[in-house]
């Protein structure tokens, strides 16, 4: 490339995904397409632009499978006669205070994981006192789980 060419856009992809490259605009206004021969980059960009099911579509499909298999489910969230210690014995879950402490501590130490976040949110939901609070906390759980899936998809983990 000579100095008369400037970078226009990060990537150009033909409709059939056969070519991945960069458009350059010359000072005279003409455009030159330079094919990128890097196969790994090509595959990565192709994968990004392939149509994907929405996470929400996948969730709806899974709910339909569960409903078909088990029918409508109407369980209590937990046995509310238990103390926090009893809930720990019965469900082997942390107390709300412990879950919050572990989440906050992991932030301070720089080792926060999705596991810390979702456990803390789920424990909050299970310990909530009213249906309104339970629902709000479960919505937060759902949002965190969607964020976890998005992170997996983004990072191919």
N, C-alpha and C positions, 0 to 999 in steps of 0.2 A: 504494500500500500504506500502510495506517495503522500506527501504532506498536504496535498490538495483535497484529500478525502477526510471527512469527519464522521464520527460514529453517530448513527441516528437512533437505533433502537437495540435493546438487549437481545432479542431473539425474533426470528421470523420462521414461521412454520407453514409449509404448504399444506393444503387441505388433506392430502393423502399421507401426511407425516413422513414422507420419504426424505425430505431435506430439512436440516436444521442448520441455521447459519445466522449471519448478521447482515443487515442492510447498511450500506455506507452511502452517503450523499456526497457527490463531488461538488466542487465550487461552481461548476457549470450547471448544476441542478440535476444531472443524471444520477441514477441510482445503480449501485453495483451490489449484487448479492454475492456474499462470500460463504461458500458451504463450509460448515464445520465438520471435520472428519472424526471428531472425538465420539466414538460409539457410546461410551458411558453417558456422556452429556446428552446425546441424541435420545437414548433410551429413557433417561430421567425426564426429559422434557415431554417425550411422547406419553409416558405414564401419567404425567401431571395433567395433560390435556385430554386423556381418555375419559369418556363419560363414566361417572361413578354413581352408585346408589347413594342417596342421602343417608346420613346416620339415622335421621328420623324415620325414613322409609324402612330401614333395617329394624329399628325398634318396633315399629308398627307391625311388621311381618312377624317378628319374634313374639309379640303379644298375641297375635292371631294364632300362632302355633301353640302357645301356652293355653290359650282359651280352648282350642280344639282338643288338646290333650287332657286338661284338668277341669275344664268347665270354669264357671265363675267362682272365684275364691274370695272369701270374706272372713279372714282371720283377724284376730286382734294383733296389733303390732308387737306387743309384749304382754307378759303377765304383770299387770301393774300392782299386784300385791307384794311384789319383791322390793326389797331395799336395793340401793346400788350394789351392795355386796352380794345380795341374792341374785341380782341380774348377772353379776360377774360369774357366779357359780353356775347358774342355769344356762346362760348364753355364751359364757367365756368372752364377754366384751369388757372393755375398759369403762371406768366411771367417766361421766362427762368431764369432770375436773381433770382427770388423768389424760384423757384424749386431747383436751385443749392444751394442757401443759406440754405434752409430747409434740404436738404440732408447732406450738410457739417456740419450744426449745430447738426443734429442728431448723426453724427459720433462722434463729440466732446463730446456730452452728453451721449454717450453709448446706445442710444435707436434707432439705425438705423433699419429700417424694409425694406422688399422687396417693400412695397408701396412707400417709399421715393425714392428708386432707380429707379423703373419703371416709376414713374411720372416724375422724372428728365430726364430720357432718352427719354420718349415720348414727353415731351415739347421741348427738344433739336431737335428732329426729326421734329416737327411741325413748329419750328422757323427757321430751316435750310433754307438757301437762294438758294442753287442750288440743282438740282436733284441728283448729286453725293453725296453732304452732306446729303440730306434727306435719300438716300439709305443706306449710312454708318450708320446713326443714327438708322434707322429702323432695320438694321441687329443687331445693339447693343441691341435694344429693344427685338428682337427675342431671342438673346442669354441670356438676363436677364430673359425672361419669361421661357426659358428652365431651367435655373438655379433655378428659383422659383419652377418649377414642380419637379425637382430633389430633392430639399430641402423638399418639401411636401412628396414625396415618401420615402425619407430617414428617415424622422422624423414622418411619419404616422400622419401628421396634416391635 
